[in-house]
Amino acid sequence: MNTVTQSETLALSAVAAAAVLSTAAITGEFVTVPEVAPYELHLIPLSRLRPSSRNVRQSGGTAIPELAASIARVGLLQNLTIITSPDGQWFEVVAGRRRLAALKLLVKRHKLAKDHPVPCLLVPYTSARTVSLSENVQREAMTPVDELFAWKALVAEGRSLEDIAADFGVTPLVVKRRLRLANVSPRLLADYQQGAVSLEQLMALAITDDHAAQEAAFYEVPQWQRHPESLRDHLTHDEVDASRDALARFVGVEAYEAAGGGIRRDLFADEHKGVFLTDAGLLEKLARDRLADAAESVRAEGWGWVEVTPRVSSAELHAFQRARRSRREPTKAEAKRIEKLEAEQARLQDKLDDEDDDLSDDGAQALHEELDRLGDQLDAIEQTLVVYDPGIVAMAGAVVSVDPMGAVVVHRGLLREEQVKALRAQAQPIPDAHARGEGEPAEAPTSRGGLSEKLVRRLSAHRTAALQAEVARHPRIALVALVHQLVQRVILGGYGASPINISATPQDRLEQHAPDVAEAPAAQGLRAVREAWASRLPGDPKALFAELLAMEHEELLSLLALCVGLTVSAIAQRENETPAALLAQAVGLDMPSWWTPTAAGYFDHVSKAKALEAVQVFAPGEVQRLAKLKKAQIASEAERLAAGTGWLPQVLLTPEVSEVTEHAEAKSEEVDEDTKTGV
């Protein structure tokens, strides 16, 4: 209710009384006015209002600033309900405590006068609790969906997002989010209203406006694949996640957009996530263009060939051999420069570590950036100290790429097989047997301590759970794995190693190796789908056989995949073991989607040196800072820095594609070609 004058109040009372008497005269009825009525509407100065202990609502009182902003924009739309205080000096609010708090906040912010007149309904003292309870009980809130459609209707009327946000004391982002939810498929909104779809699932589905895609992502997958993150991944599987992709970090979202690249934004993600690039081809082109200058600099070094490959996998690098290299001693000038840079690094690090130095967040960030800059200069000098035989440089080559952190990386001294043969024929120094990462020494690095058997079992238990979930999602691979084992045992009479337990004993006691695996997404999903099947299938063997006979082919394959998946075991004993490697390759096991390195799950269980070794991979610029921290602090910082990088310890890595899987892909292509030609 907006401002009401005293004369208007008296007029309203007179009209109400006349209406009652008129009705009584017409009907001839005797009118009895209840003891608590008539109530009186007054304009009371805000300074004379205070909360009442007779207000039945004792909790709540949230979102006061938002309510105050709304009152400032559109006025007080509902009067307060009051009683007179026993001393007669105050009026106590028995209904409308949030409104009173919002009005007083506006006074504090100098947007209302202290004596601002407030419309109030005065009720008898004896009716206070009844009136307070009635106001709170005899009202019905809008349904969430009705509220979403109301926000949408405001925009349809031509209201701007900024005006709507100001009216309700929220940010424009809140308005955008509610409008995005209002645009979700009507079928999904109806199920949300019935409780069949959660708000988190609705927010994940709202990443696209395509109703058909939303419904397919939700209704056409098993229940256990309806986790919000899974739904979001399903709808963006052809797009590039800018928060996790190396090329996106390298090119930059702004440069990509400036080049005309499409963007999909998840309004419900935090500020550092939720940006998806829809044109992967353009992103790679922009990366190639930016790498061109670096490639020219590398060519000037005299290499026989230089390739620009924005995304280069370890498998592609493994196809090369590396030319032998050595490290020359720095000149006096270089040594002096190195010493100066290292001294400056130490000084800045000491300043960061000084607890008595009251650094602001911006100041600390500036110091970290300066440390990164000094580290880059030291790396550049170190690179100049690596030397190759001149004859090999003219024959070998380099690949210019982008590392996982989005920085330029150059893999020098690469030799193709024909070049290795030529060197051998010329009696040149034999290159290293395998390709190594850029910056590694020619000799084998000193071991920093491997993982304990207990930790290896723990990590491989998570890998087993993830592999079980992936096999359950790939019926054809499950069928291949099952037939493969049957053929070995039944037809070929062999007992080769296999991750499949043909005796059909479920491998579901992974908690004995990893206490936290039960809460892992893979284990939770498998448990849900297993329980769903268990509740559906009959326990009697005969009835079960009949049920299976009646099943559609695809449904039967899905059940087979689940059963096979649950028999998978990939528990390792040592860090360099990778059980079920072929199976993992076949299903495309992506462990970063199933496991994230945390302090409790990994870094607390390894040595300080091993933790820093990991940080060197996903955040090399932070190693020197972390090296001075205590073990627990390193573990906590490593967890934070590893988030979103996709880093995995060796025991969780899937070996590169082998000749076996390449042969399978080739045969599959032959079958497809035969099918096309009718053979």
N, C-alpha and C positions, 0 to 999 in steps of 0.2 A: 504494500500500500504506500502510495506517495504522500506528500504533505497534505494534511487535512486541517482546516481552520476550526476554531472553536464554534463559530456560527454554523459551519457545515455539520459539526458534530451534533449540535442541538437540533438542527433540521432533520438529520437522519433519525434521531431518537423520536421526534414527533411523528415522522412518517411511519416508523415502525409501529408506534403505539396506535395510530389511526388505523393502520392496516389490520391490527389484531381486533380492535373494537368493531370495525366494519364487517369483518368476517363473522364475528359473533352475532351481530345484529341480523345479518342475512340468514344465518342458519338457525337462529333462535337458541343457540347453545350457550351454556354458562361457562365463561372463561375463567380458569384458575391459573394464575401466573406462578411458576415454580419459585421456591424460596431464593434460589441462586440467580434469578433473573428479575428485572432486566439488567444486563451488564451495561456499563457506561464507557463510551469511547472518549478519551481525553488526549490532549497534546501535553506531554510532560517534558520539562527541561531535562536534557540528558544528564546534567550534573546531579539531579535528584534521584537517579535510578541506580540500583545496586542489585546484585544477584540475591536470590532468596534460598534459604535452606529448605524450603518446602517444594522446591523443584525436584520432581521425581527422577529426572535424568542426572545421574552423578558422574557418568563418563562422557567421552566425546570431547568436544571443544577443539577439533582439529580444523586445519585449512582456514584459520581466521584471516590471514592476509589476503587470500583469494576472495573470501566473502567481503572483506572491506573494500577491495578493488571493485567488486561488482556493485556494491552499494554506492560507491563514489560515482560510478558510471550511470547506473539506471535507477538509483534510489532504493529506499527501503520498501520492499514490495509486500511485506506482511507485518502487521502490528505486533508489538510485544504484549504479553499478558501479565498484569501486575496486581499486587495487593498493597494495601497501606501498611507500613511498618507499625509495630505496637506503639512507638513513641510519636507517630504522626509526622516525623520529619522527613521520612524517605518513602519511596515507592520501591517495593521489592519485585524483581522479575521472576515469575514462576514458570514462564514458558518463553523462550527466546534468548537463552544465555549466550549462544554463539553470535546472535545478531547484536546483543549488547556489547560483547567483547569487540566485535568488528567496528561498531560505532565509536567506542572509546579509543580504538587504535587510530581511527581517522582523526580524532581530536588530537591525539599525540603527534600525528603527522601534520597537524595544522591544516587539515582539509575540512574540518567541521568546527563550529564554535562550541565552547563548553556547555552553553545553555541551548544548544540546538533542540528545537521541539521534536519530540518523538511520538508518533501515534501509539497509544497504549490502551488496551482494554482492561478496565478496572473491574475486578471480581471480588466477591466477599471473601474475607479471610478464611472462613470455614470451607469454602469451595476450592481453595488453592490447589490441594493435591489432586482432587478430582479433575479439575480443568487441565492441570499440567499433564496428568496421565492420559487424558482424552486426546490432547493435542499430539502426543507422541504415539499413541496406539491407533487412533482412528485416522491414520493416514497411510497411503500406499505409494511407495516409491515407483518411479518409472522403471520399466524393464531396461536392461542394458541396451538391447537392440533398439527399443523405442528412442532411447537417448541418442544413440548413434544417428538414427534417421533424422532426429530433430536438429542435430548439428549440420547434417547434410542439407536440410531444408533451409537453414539460415544462409548458407552459401548460395543456394539456388535463388534466394530472394535478392541476391546481389550484394550481400554484406562481404566486406573484405576480411581476410583471415586476421589481420591486425585488429580490426574493430571487434570482431567476435572474441578474440583472445582478451582484449581489454575489458569487455563487458563481464567476462567470467573470471577475471583475475588469473589467467593462465598465460603460458607462452604460446606464440604462433605454432611452435612444434607440437604442442599438445593438441591443438586444433587439427593440424595436418594428420596426426596419428589417428584421431577419431574419425576423420573423413576417410582415411585409408581403410580403416576397419569397416566403415559403413559401405564401402565398395566391394567387400568380399561377397562371394557367391551367396544368393539368398538361401540356398539349401544348407550351406554351412552355417549361416547365421541362425537359421531355424534350429539346427542341431546344437548350436552354441547355447541358445535360449533354453533348450531341453537338457543341457548338461552333458551332451554327447561329444562336444568339442570344447577344449579348454581355451582360455584366453591366450595362453602362450602359443598354442597351435594356431589359433586365428591370426595372431601377429606374424607368425612365420609364413603362413599362407598369403598374407597381405603383401608380400614382396612383389607379387605380380597382380595385375588387374584382370588377367585372363581367367574367367570363371571355369572354363573347361579344364585348364591346367591345374587350377586349385583343387577341383573336385577329383581329378585323376590322381593327383599327388596324395590325397587323403583317403579316398574310398577304394582305390585300386591297389593298395599295398596292404600287407599284413598289419595287424594291430601293433606289433612290436616295432614296426618301422615308421610309426607316426609320432616319434619324438620330434619336438619343434626343430631341433638342429637337422634331423634327417629330412624333414619336410622342406626346410630351406635349401639344403644341399640338392634335393631332387629338383627343385624349381630353378636352380642356378648352375646345374652341372655342366652346361656348355659355356659358362661365363668365367671370368677371371676375378678371383677375390683379391682386391687391391691391398688388403691388409696383410695378406700372406704370400703374395706372388712376388718373386724376385724382380721380374721385368717391370712390374707395376711400380715397385719401389725405385727402380733405376730410372725409368722414363718420367714418372710423376703423373698423378691424376690430372693436374691442371694442364700439363703439356698434351696429354692424351685427349682431353676435352677440347683444347684449342685446335687440335688437328681434326676435329669432327667425330671423335669417338663417342659411342653411345655409353650411357651410364645408367645403372639401376641402383637405387639407393634403398637400403633397408632403414626405414624411419625408426624402427624399434631397437636398432643396434646402438652401442655406445659411440662416442665421437671418433674413436680410432678404428672402427670396423663398419661393416655394412655397406661398403661401396663395391659394386661389381661392374666390371668392364665387359661390354657385350661384343666387342670387336677384337678378338684375339689376334687376328691377322694384322690389323693396324698397329696394335701394341708391339708386335714383333718387328714390324717394319720401322717403327720409330726407334726401337732399341738398336736395330742394325744401323740406322742412320747415325745415331749417337756414338756407336762403337767404331764408326768408320775412321774418325780422327785418331783414336787409340791404335787402330790397325795400321794406319800410315806411319805412326811413330815406331811401331814394332818392325815394319818392313824396312825402315831406315837402319835397323840394327844389322841387316844383312842376311836375314833368314831366307831359306830357299823358297818357302811358301808361307802365306799367312791367311788364315780363314777366320771369318766372323761368324760365330755360332752363338747367338744369344743364350740359348738353352743347351748346354752340353751336359750329358749324363756321365756318370762314372763308367758306364758300359762303353760309351763312345771313346772316352779317354783310355780305357783299358785296351782298346784295339791297337793303340800305339805303344811303341817302346820309347824309352827316354835315353837321350844321349848323355854320356857321362859328363859330369860337371864338377867344378871345384870352386873353392872360395879363396880369392886372393887376399892378401893382407892389405888393409886400407893404407892409403898414403898419409903423410903427416897431416895434410890439410883435412882429409876425410876423417881421420881419427879425432882431430880436434873438433870437427863439426859434430861427430857422433857424441863425443864427451859433453859438448855444450848442450846438445838436444836432450841427452839423458839427464843432465843436471837440472835443466829446466823442467823436465817431466817430474823429477823427484821433488822439486820445490812446489810445483802445483799440487802434486799428490799430498804432500805434507799439509798444505793449506786446506785441502778438502778433508783430511783426516783430523784436523785440529778442532776438537769439540768446543774450545773456548772462542773460536772465530765464528761470530754470528753471521753466517752467510745466508743471503736470501736464496729462494729457489732459482731465481734468474741468475744470480751470481754463481751458484753451484753448476747450473747448466752451462754457463759460459766457460767455466773451468774445465768441465768435461769435454766441451767442444774443442777447447784449446789443446787438451791432452790428445784428443783424436787427431788433430792436425799435426802435432809433433810426432805421433806414432806413424802417420802416413809419410812424413819426411824421413824418418828412420828406415821405414820399409823401402822407400825409394833408393836410399843410399845402399842398403843391404843388397838390393837387387843388382846394383852396379858392380858389386863385389863377386857375383857369381859369374864364372867364366867357362866357356866351352872351347873346344879345339876349333880353330878357324876353319879347317877343312870340313868339319861336321856342320858348322853353322850354315854354310852355303847349301848343304843338302837337307838338313832338318828343317822343321817348320814350327809354327806357333798357332794356337787357337785363341782368339780373343772372345771372351765370354762375360757373363754376369754371375757373380757368386750368390749364394742364398740370401745374403744381406742386402743385395741390390747394388753392389760395387763392381767396378770393372776388374776382371782378373785375366791374366795372360798366362797360358800354359805353353812354356817355351821348351825347345829341345825335343819335339815330337818326331818320331821316325816311323814311317810306314814300313810294311813288311819288305817291300821291294828295296827300300833304302837300306834296311838292315842287311839284306843279302849283299847289296853292293858294297857296303862297308866291310863285311866279312871277306868279300873277294879281294878288296884292296888292303886287307890285313890292318884295318883301322881298329881302334879300341872298341871292344864289344860293348854295346849299350847295356844299360840296366835291363833286367829281365822283365820288369813290369813298370807300367806308368805310375808315377807318384804325383801327389798334389804339388802345385807350385809353391816354392818356398821350403820344401822338405830337403834335408841334407842328403848328400850322395850316399853316405853310410846309413845303415839302419838306425833309426832313432832309439835312444835308450828307453826301455819300458818304464812306464810310470806306475806299474802295478795293475794287475788285471782285476776282474770282478770276482768276488767270492762265489763259491758254488751256490750258497744260499740265495744270493742276489740274482744269479743266473737263473735259478729255478723260479724265483719270483717273477722276473721279467718274462721268461718263456711261458709262464702260466698265463700272463696277459696275452701273449702272442697266440697261445693255444685257444683262449676264449675268442679272440678276434678271428682266428682262422676257422673255428667252428661256425661262427656267425656268417662268415663269408661263404663257406661251403653250403650252408643251409640256404643261401640266397642264389646259388648257382646249381640248379638241378642237373644240368648236363655234365658239369664237372664232377658232381657227386656220383653220377652214374658211371663216368669214366673211372673214377678212383675205385669204386666198388668192383666194377668189371675187371679192372687191372689186377686187383688183389685176388679175385676169384680165379682169373686165368693163371696167375702164378701158382696158386695153391692146387687148383683142381686139374688144370689141363697140362701145365708145364712141370708140375711137381716140384716147384722151387719155393723157397722161403725167403725171398728178398725182403729187405727192410721196407716197411710201409707205415705211414702214419695212421692208416685205417685199422681199427681193431675189428677183425672179421667176426669175432665171437659176439659182437654187438653189445659189448659192455660200455655203457655210457661213461665218458671221461668227465664226470661232473664233480670231482672232489678237488678242484683246483685251489680251494681255500687253504689246503694244507701246505701249499707252496707260496701262495700270495693271499694273505688275509683280506686284502682290499679288493680282490677280483670280483667278489659278489656284487659290488656296487658299480663295476665297470659297465659301460653301455652295452657291450657285446653280451655279457652274462645276463644282464637284465632283460635284453631283448629276447635271447634264447629261452630264458625262463618263462617269459610271457607267452611265447608262441607254443612252447612245449605244454604249458598248462592248458592253453586253449584247445590243442589237439586231444589232450588227456580227458578233458571234460566232454569232448564230442564222441570219441571212439568207444565202442563197447568193450568190456573186459573179457567177455566170453570168447575163447579162440574161434569158435565156429561163427559166431555173430560178427566177429572182427573180420574174418576172411570174406564173408558175404558183403560187408561194408566196403572192403577194399576192392572187390570185384566190381562193385557198382560205381566206383569213383571214375571221374573223367581222367583222361591221360595226364593232363597238366597238373591236376590236383594230386594225383598219385605220385608224380615226380617231385612235387613240392614236399610231400610227406617223406619220400625217400631221401631227399636232400637234407631234411632236418635230422633224420635218423643217422645218416652217414656223418653229417657234421658233428653230431654229439659223440661219435666214437673217435674223433680225431684227437691224437695226442702229439704234442710237439714240445714236451718238456726237455730242456737241455741241461747238461751237467757242467759244461765248460763254455766260456765266453765265445770261442770260435766255432761252436757247433750251431748248425741251422737245420734242425729236423724239419721234415715236410717242406723242403725248399721248392720242389716241383709243384706241389699242391698250392703253395702260396703264390707262385708265379702264375699258375693257371687261373686262380680266382682273382688275381690282381690285388693281393692283400696290401692295403694301404694303412700301415700301423699308425701314422699320425692321426688318422680319423678315429682310432680306437683307444689310443694311449697317449698321455701327455706327461712329460717328465716333470715330477714335482720333488720337493725336498723329502717328503715322507716316502714317496715311491721309488726314489733313486738317489738323489744327491746326499741324503743323510747316511747312505749305506756304502759310499765310496770314499776313498782317501781325498784329502785336499788337492793333491796333485791330479788325481783322476777327474775331479770336478772341474778344475781349471782347464784340463785338457779338453773337456766338453765345451766349456765356455769359449775356448779358442776357436771352435768351429762356428758357433752361432752368434757370438758377440766378441770378436777378437779385440776390439778396442777397449773392452772392459776388464781384460785379464789382469793388467797391472794394478788396477784399482782393487779388484777382488783379492789379489794375492796377499794384500796386507790385512785382510779381515780374518776374523776367527772362523772356524769350520762351520758353525751353525749359521753365521751371517752369510758365508759363501753359498751354503745350500739354499737359503732363502732368496738371495739375489739371483742365483743361477735359475731357480724356478721362475722368477719374474722375467728374466731375460730370455729364457727358452720358450716362453709362451708364444704360440703362433708361428714359430720358426720351422716346425716339422722335424726338429733334430731327434735322432734316435741313437741309442747305444748299439754297438755292433750286434749284440745278441738278438736285437729286434729287426735288424735289416734283412730284407729279402734279397738273396743273391741275384745278380743280373741274369737276364734271359739266356738260357743255355741252348745248345744245339738241338736238344730234344724238343723244347717248346717251339723253336723256330721251324723244325721239321713238321711239327703238328700244324702250325699255321700255314705252311706251304701246302700240306696235304689238304687242309680245309679249303684253301683257295682252288686247288685242283678239283675238289668235289663240286664247289660252286660253279666252276667253269664247265664241268661235265653236265651239270644240271641244266645250265643255260643252253648248251648245244644238243641236249637230248641224248647224250651217251648213256 
